[in-house]
Amino acid sequence: MERLDLPSLQDFIAVGSSGGLNAASRETGVPKATLSRRIRDLEAALGTRLLERSQHRLRLTEEGQMLLERAAPLMSELKAVGEAVSGRGQEPSGLLKISVSSLFAQTRMGAFGAAFTRQYPQVTLCVDVSDSFVDPVRDGYDLVVRGNPPADTDLVGACFLRSETVLAAAPAIHRPDEPEVEVPAVVLAAQTELDIWAIFDGGQEQRLRPRPVMLCSAMTVVHQAALAGAGCALLPDWLIEDDLAQGRLVQWGVVPNRRVEAWVLHTSRRLTSPKVRAFVDALVATQRD
C-alpha cells in the first residue's frame, strides 16, 4: 500500500459524510473535479474501490464505509490537535458549528448567541436545530446541545441547566381535589405515561388521569397551549418561572423522578479548540441549579 495522502483522505471523508460530490464541494470549497480526482488517487493508493459511481448518485462500498467510520474520528482528532496547538493563547475565532435542540433554540439560543458573539466577535456561529441525537464526527458538528443525552454516549461535555418537571395550568383550569380525576391535558407527543400522572405538592401525592386535548411535537407549543388555557401540562420549571411569578400559570405539583438536565457535548476532553472551550464555559456560566 502506498503512503496515504491526507488531503485526499480528508476529501473522501467530506464526500462520504455529505453523501455526494455536490454537497462536499459546497462544504469544502473544493471543485468537484478535484474531489473526484483525489478520491481516485486514494483508491489507487489503497488498491480498492471506495465508491460505487452511477449517473445520479454515489454509494460507499463496504471498504469505503469501513474507511469512513475509522478515518473520520482520526481526522477530527488531528484537526483538534492542530487547533489546540495553534490556538494556545489566542482569541477564539473561526466557524463554530452547533446542533441544538428545538426547545433550546426557541427559548435561549438567540439571546445567548448574541451575547457570545459580542464577547467573541471573531467567532461565527452556525446553528442547526434538531431533536435527533446527531454524531458530531459524522455530521460535522463542533458541539451538540441536548436535554438528557443518552448515558452511553462517547461524547464529553458539561451540564449547564438542571430543572424539575412540574404540572401546571392556567388559573382558569380547575384543579380537582379527588384522586384520579380526569383532567384536560396538553401532551408532548413523545410522552408515554398517559394513564396516571403522579405529582407531589407540599409533600402530599396526588394522582390525576390526563385526558389529552392536544398532542404536540414541540415543548414550546405545549407551553403556549397551557398558557392559553387548553389544559394542564408537564413542563420544565425553568421554562415557566416567569409565568408562575406573573400568575399566568399555576403550579399543581412536582413530578417525581423527572429531573431534566441540559448538556453541551463535544468529542474530546483532551483536545478542544479555543472557540469550543469559550462556548462551553460561557454556557456553563449561565447554569442555575
Secondary structure, DSSP 8 states (H G I E B T S, - for coil): -----HHHHHHHHHHHHHTSHHHHHHHH---HHHHHHHHHHHHHHHTS--EEE-SS-EEE-HHHHHHHHHHHHHHHHHHHHHHHHHTTT----EEEEEEE-HHHIIIIIHHHHHHHHHH-TTEEEEEEE-SS---HHHHT-SEEEEES--TT-S-EEEEEEEE-EEEEE-TTS---SSTTEEEEEEEETT----S-EEEEETTEEEEEEEEEEEEESSHHHHHHHHHTTS-BEEEEHHHHHHHHHHTSSEEEEE-TT--EEEEEEES-SS---HHHHHHHHHHHTT---
